[in-house]
Amino acid sequence: MAAIADKDKKCRSIERMIAEGRGVTESCRVFGLSEKTFYRWRSERSTAQVTAGRK
């Protein structure tokens, strides 16, 4: 499977937009992503952070 360019950056940007008060759907549309993709990426990031913290 091909890696997504700037996946972390896009995920952080969407999270920032949500924190500023924009909706999840609206924020994801700016980057051309579905909500499902955003939530999956966010889940992968949090899992990777927990795993890295255990080492």
N, CA and C atoms as a LAMMPS dump frame, in Angstrom:
ITEM: TIMESTEP
0
ITEM: NUMBER OF ATOMS
165
ITEM: BOX BOUNDS ff ff ff
-5.0000000000000000e+02 5.0000000000000000e+02
-5.0000000000000000e+02 5.0000000000000000e+02
-5.0000000000000000e+02 5.0000000000000000e+02
ITEM: ATOMS id mol type element x y z
1 1 1 N 0.841 -1.169 0
2 1 2 C 0 0 0
3 1 3 C 0.893 1.241 0
4 2 1 N 0.545 2.226 -0.8
5 2 2 C 1.34 3.445 -0.907
6 2 3 C 1.135 4.329 0.316
7 3 1 N 2.197 4.978 0.736
8 3 2 C 2.121 5.887 1.878
9 3 3 C 1.457 7.194 1.447
10 4 1 N 0.718 7.801 2.342
11 4 2 C 0.056 9.067 2.074
12 4 3 C 1.013 10.2 2.442
13 5 1 N 1.235 11.087 1.508
14 5 2 C 2.136 12.212 1.761
15 5 3 C 1.513 13.159 2.782
16 6 1 N 2.283 13.529 3.781
17 6 2 C 1.864 14.496 4.804
18 6 3 C 0.608 14.075 5.568
19 7 1 N 0.457 12.794 5.812
20 7 2 C -0.72 12.282 6.523
21 7 3 C -0.831 12.895 7.917
22 8 1 N 0.277 12.899 8.657
23 8 2 C 0.265 13.481 10.003
24 8 3 C -0.058 14.969 9.963
25 9 1 N 0.542 15.653 9.008
26 9 2 C 0.328 17.094 8.893
27 9 3 C -1.139 17.405 8.61
28 10 1 N -1.742 16.663 7.707
29 10 2 C -3.149 16.867 7.379
30 10 3 C -4.03 16.577 8.584
31 11 1 N -3.721 15.503 9.296
32 11 2 C -4.509 15.126 10.463
33 11 3 C -4.431 16.21 11.542
34 12 1 N -3.233 16.707 11.793
35 12 2 C -3.065 17.784 12.789
36 12 3 C -3.797 19.048 12.363
37 13 1 N -3.747 19.371 11.07
38 13 2 C -4.434 20.563 10.568
39 13 3 C -5.942 20.449 10.75
40 14 1 N -6.479 19.278 10.471
41 14 2 C -7.917 19.062 10.659
42 14 3 C -8.273 19.171 12.129
43 15 1 N -7.467 18.582 12.997
44 15 2 C -7.727 18.677 14.437
45 15 3 C -7.696 20.127 14.909
46 16 1 N -6.776 20.914 14.364
47 16 2 C -6.674 22.33 14.718
48 16 3 C -7.93 23.083 14.273
49 17 1 N -8.405 22.794 13.065
50 17 2 C -9.612 23.441 12.558
51 17 3 C -10.826 23.093 13.417
52 18 1 N -10.906 21.851 13.852
53 18 2 C -12.009 21.424 14.71
54 18 3 C -11.942 22.158 16.051
55 19 1 N -10.731 22.301 16.59
56 19 2 C -10.556 23.01 17.861
57 19 3 C -10.955 24.485 17.744
58 20 1 N -10.806 25.045 16.548
59 20 2 C -11.18 26.437 16.315
60 20 3 C -12.68 26.615 16.134
61 21 1 N -13.419 25.515 16.084
62 21 2 C -14.865 25.602 16.023
63 21 3 C -15.502 25.145 14.725
64 22 1 N -14.701 24.741 13.753
65 22 2 C -15.272 24.231 12.512
66 22 3 C -15.735 22.793 12.734
67 23 1 N -16.669 22.358 11.929
68 23 2 C -17.169 21.003 12.035
69 23 3 C -16.196 19.999 11.445
70 24 1 N -16.35 18.75 11.83
71 24 2 C -15.479 17.688 11.337
72 24 3 C -15.653 17.532 9.822
73 25 1 N -16.883 17.476 9.37
74 25 2 C -17.151 17.297 7.946
75 25 3 C -16.564 18.437 7.132
76 26 1 N -16.794 19.647 7.565
77 26 2 C -16.282 20.828 6.864
78 26 3 C -14.755 20.829 6.82
79 27 1 N -14.13 20.496 7.931
80 27 2 C -12.668 20.473 8.007
81 27 3 C -12.084 19.397 7.094
82 28 1 N -12.701 18.242 7.064
83 28 2 C -12.215 17.158 6.211
84 28 3 C -12.361 17.504 4.735
85 29 1 N -13.428 18.187 4.379
86 29 2 C -13.655 18.551 2.976
87 29 3 C -12.583 19.495 2.452
88 30 1 N -12.04 20.342 3.315
89 30 2 C -10.981 21.262 2.907
90 30 3 C -9.798 20.48 2.336
91 31 1 N -9.522 19.313 2.92
92 31 2 C -8.392 18.488 2.494
93 31 3 C -8.808 17.356 1.559
94 32 1 N -10.09 17.29 1.225
95 32 2 C -10.565 16.266 0.311
96 32 3 C -10.603 14.873 0.918
97 33 1 N -10.839 14.795 2.231
98 33 2 C -10.895 13.519 2.934
99 33 3 C -12.304 13.244 3.422
100 34 1 N -12.61 11.986 3.628
101 34 2 C -13.878 11.642 4.264
102 34 3 C -13.662 11.641 5.779
103 35 1 N -14.76 11.751 6.505
104 35 2 C -14.664 11.689 7.968
105 35 3 C -14.076 10.351 8.41
106 36 1 N -14.49 9.296 7.737
107 36 2 C -14.021 7.961 8.095
108 36 3 C -12.498 7.877 7.992
109 37 1 N -11.938 8.433 6.913
110 37 2 C -10.486 8.429 6.735
111 37 3 C -9.811 9.218 7.846
112 38 1 N -10.357 10.394 8.17
113 38 2 C -9.783 11.217 9.241
114 38 3 C -9.777 10.452 10.558
115 39 1 N -10.893 9.848 10.925
116 39 2 C -10.96 9.12 12.194
117 39 3 C -10.004 7.922 12.215
118 40 1 N -9.851 7.256 11.062
119 40 2 C -8.908 6.135 10.99
120 40 3 C -7.473 6.637 11.174
121 41 1 N -7.126 7.721 10.494
122 41 2 C -5.78 8.295 10.641
123 41 3 C -5.524 8.722 12.075
124 42 1 N -6.52 9.357 12.69
125 42 2 C -6.366 9.818 14.074
126 42 3 C -6.154 8.642 15.012
127 43 1 N -6.878 7.562 14.772
128 43 2 C -6.728 6.355 15.577
129 43 3 C -5.334 5.763 15.404
130 44 1 N -4.848 5.725 14.166
131 44 2 C -3.504 5.197 13.9
132 44 3 C -2.442 6.049 14.581
133 45 1 N -2.614 7.36 14.567
134 45 2 C -1.657 8.26 15.217
135 45 3 C -1.614 8.028 16.718
136 46 1 N -2.788 7.918 17.348
137 46 2 C -2.821 7.744 18.802
138 46 3 C -2.238 6.389 19.193
139 47 1 N -2.478 5.364 18.393
140 47 2 C -1.906 4.047 18.662
141 47 3 C -0.386 4.084 18.525
142 48 1 N 0.103 4.769 17.511
143 48 2 C 1.551 4.878 17.286
144 48 3 C 2.211 5.648 18.427
145 49 1 N 1.553 6.672 18.943
146 49 2 C 2.11 7.469 20.037
147 49 3 C 2.185 6.642 21.312
148 50 1 N 1.163 5.847 21.585
149 50 2 C 1.172 5.002 22.773
150 50 3 C 2.262 3.948 22.661
151 51 1 N 2.382 3.346 21.494
152 51 2 C 3.409 2.322 21.268
153 51 3 C 4.806 2.926 21.421
154 52 1 N 5.021 4.121 20.89
155 52 2 C 6.319 4.776 20.992
156 52 3 C 6.637 5.13 22.445
157 53 1 N 5.625 5.465 23.204
158 53 2 C 5.819 5.817 24.608
159 53 3 C 6.211 4.629 25.475
160 54 1 N 5.889 3.438 25.055
161 54 2 C 6.189 2.23 25.827
162 54 3 C 7.614 1.766 25.651
163 55 1 N 8.278 2.209 24.592
164 55 2 C 9.636 1.753 24.314
165 55 3 C 10.645 2.416 25.2
